Amino acid sequence: MGDSVYGPSNPWRPFCCERCRQIDLGAWASESFRVEATPPSDPDEQAPLN
């Protein structure tokens, strides 16, 4: 991995290169990046989305 320059000179920002961007996209698509959570026991307990 290389240094990541966050600026107009880096077309892959915030990644260092296209390869790192694709690896990250693949991890999101395969749901490797997720937050563990316990679903509510009663669907009526969920907060409204508005």
Order of alpha helices (4+ residues) and beta strands (2+ residues): alpha
